Structures are given as structure tokens and as C-alpha cells.
Amino acid sequence: MSFEEILNDKTIKPKEKTQLLADWISNNTKEVNALLLYSAKSKDAIKGTCIEAFEMATKNKPEIISSSAFLFFVEALKDKAPRVKWEAARVIGNVASHHQKNLKEATINLLSNASHTGTVVRWSSAYALGEIIKLKTSINKTLVPKINGILDTEEKNSIKKIYLSAIKKASD
């Protein structure tokens, strides 16, 4: 079954569709750019489903994301749809260790989303930023002070906990 058939099949329930797409991505790694191009031209709901499928697939296979695919997710952080933002952040968190040369722009976009009104967008941004901090790269020199500033204003303890845990692991 192709990704288009999965996405267009009205008999498949949304969660099952996402899982089928994640499996398709894992089994068709040479064709993931076709799905990215398709999702880039799609409406927010389909784009969100596609990116969520990438998030599921990258939990176990982060190496499937190429540099160009990584940049797609970095750009998706700027999308107007909150679901697209949070799913893209989770993909970036899953694959950050494989794309350390491209983390600067990702960090800029994630920091922008760290003050979003939506809790899930902020949580997902915290997850990705936390994963970047744990890599102990030179980015931490500027990133950690910015995160400390976010900690001063963040109202959700669950989000604060993500940042504090990452900073602690990076300092060990």
C-alpha cells in the first residue's frame, strides 16, 4: 500500500492511519522525501498526520531522516498549525543527535515556540530543546541561559521539569 492510498482511505481510523504511515516510513526509507513533498502541499490535518507518523518512526529509527528532511521539520516549526509545530518539534528531538550540524536554526525556531500559547507546543519544544542540551554541544553556551530565562516565566511544572532534567544531565 502506498502512502497516498493510506492517506486517502476513508475506512482507516486516524490513529491506525498514523501507525500505518509510520510503518510505511520505516519500511520505505528511500521514499520518505516523496511523503515530505506530499505533506508540504497538503492541508494542516494531513500534514500533521504525516509529521506525527515521522515522529513515531524516528523513535526507533532516527537515522531515516536525511539532512534535507531535517530541514523540512525545522521549517515546519514555523507553521501556523499548532499540531504541525508540536509534531515537528518531537521529530527534531528524536533525531537531533544525528543532525548536530543543523541544530542552530532548529534551536532558533524551537525557542520561538517555547513561548507559544499552546501547552503542547511548549512541551514539545521543551522536549526537543532538552534533547539538544543533552548533546553537550557548543550551542549550550547560548542555549542554557535562554532556557533559564524561559524557566522564570514558564507556568507549567511539567515543562520546567523537562528543561531542568536536560540541564542537569548536560552538567554531569
C-alpha positions in Angstrom: 0.0 0.0 0.0 1.4 3.4 -0.9 1.3 6.4 1.5 -1.3 8.1 -0.8 -3.5 5.0 -0.5 -3.2 5.1 3.3 -3.9 8.8 3.5 -6.9 8.6 1.1 -8.6 5.5 2.6 -11.6 6.8 4.4 -12.2 3.4 6.1 -8.9 3.6 8.1 -9.3 5.3 11.5 -6.9 8.3 12.2 -4.7 6.5 14.8 -4.4 3.4 12.6 -3.6 5.6 9.6 -0.8 7.3 11.5 0.6 3.9 12.6 0.4 2.6 9.0 2.2 5.6 7.8 4.9 5.2 10.4 5.4 1.6 9.4 5.5 2.7 5.7 8.2 5.3 6.5 10.2 2.7 8.4 10.0 0.2 5.5 10.4 2.7 2.6 13.3 4.9 3.9 14.4 5.7 0.3 11.0 7.2 -0.5 10.4 9.4 2.6 11.2 12.6 0.6 8.1 11.8 -1.6 6.0 11.8 1.6 7.6 15.0 2.8 6.8 16.7 -0.5 3.3 15.4 -0.4 2.7 16.6 3.1 4.2 20.0 2.4 1.5 20.6 -0.2 -1.3 19.2 2.0 -3.8 20.8 4.3 -2.8 21.1 8.0 -4.6 17.9 9.1 -2.8 15.7 6.6 0.5 17.5 7.2 0.1 16.9 10.9 -0.7 13.2 10.4 2.3 12.8 8.2 4.6 14.5 10.7 3.2 12.5 13.5 4.0 9.3 11.6 7.6 10.6 11.1 7.7 11.2 14.9 6.6 7.6 15.6 9.0 6.2 13.0 12.0 8.2 14.3 11.6 7.0 17.9 13.1 3.7 16.8 14.9 4.7 13.6 16.2 8.3 13.9 18.7 7.6 11.1 16.0 7.6 8.5 15.9 11.4 8.5 18.3 12.9 5.9 19.7 16.4 6.2 17.1 17.8 3.8 14.3 16.1 5.7 15.6 17.5 8.9 15.4 21.0 7.4 11.8 20.3 6.4 11.0 19.7 10.1 12.9 22.8 11.1 10.8 24.9 8.7 7.6 23.1 9.9 8.3 24.6 13.3 7.2 28.0 11.8 3.9 26.6 10.5 0.7 28.3 11.7 -0.9 25.0 12.8 -0.1 24.0 16.4 -0.2 20.3 15.6 2.4 20.7 12.9 4.6 22.7 15.2 4.5 20.2 18.1 4.9 17.1 15.9 7.9 18.7 14.1 9.5 19.5 17.4 9.1 15.9 18.5 10.8 14.7 15.3 13.7 17.1 15.9 14.0 15.9 19.4 14.2 12.3 18.2 16.8 12.9 15.6 18.9 15.8 17.0 21.9 13.6 17.7 22.1 12.7 14.0 22.0 16.3 12.8 24.3 18.3 15.1 25.5 20.5 12.2 21.9 21.8 11.6 20.9 22.5 15.2 21.4 26.2 15.2 18.3 27.1 13.1 16.3 24.4 14.8 17.1 25.9 18.1 16.1 29.4 17.0 12.7 28.1 15.8 12.2 25.9 18.9 13.0 28.9 21.2 10.3 30.9 19.3 7.8 28.1 20.0 8.8 27.8 23.7 6.6 30.8 24.4 3.7 29.7 22.3 0.3 29.9 24.0 -0.4 26.2 23.4 0.9 24.0 26.2 1.6 21.0 23.8 3.6 23.2 21.5 5.7 24.5 24.5 6.1 20.9 25.9 7.2 19.6 22.5 9.6 22.5 22.1 11.0 21.8 25.6 11.4 18.1 24.7 13.5 19.0 21.6 15.5 21.7 23.3 16.2 19.3 26.1 17.5 16.7 23.7 19.7 19.3 22.1 21.0 20.4 25.5 21.9 16.8 26.4 24.1 16.6 23.4 26.5 19.0 25.2 27.4 20.9 22.0 28.8 24.5 21.9 25.2 25.6 21.3 24.7 25.2 25.1 26.7 28.3 25.8 23.9 30.4 24.5 21.0 28.0 24.8 21.2 27.2 28.5 21.0 30.9 29.6 17.9 31.3 27.3 16.3 28.2 28.8 17.0 29.7 32.3 15.1 32.8 31.2 12.2 30.6 30.0 12.2 28.8 33.3 11.5 32.1 35.0 8.2 32.6 33.0 7.0 29.1 32.3 3.9 28.3 34.3 3.7 24.5 33.8 5.8 22.4 36.1 5.8 19.5 33.6 7.6 21.8 31.1 10.0 23.2 33.7 10.9 19.6 34.7 12.0 18.8 31.1 14.3 21.7 30.9 15.8 21.2 34.4 16.4 17.5 33.8 18.2 18.2 30.5 20.4 20.9 32.1 21.3 18.6 34.9 22.2 15.8 32.5 24.3 18.2 30.4 26.2 19.3 33.5 27.0 15.8 34.7 
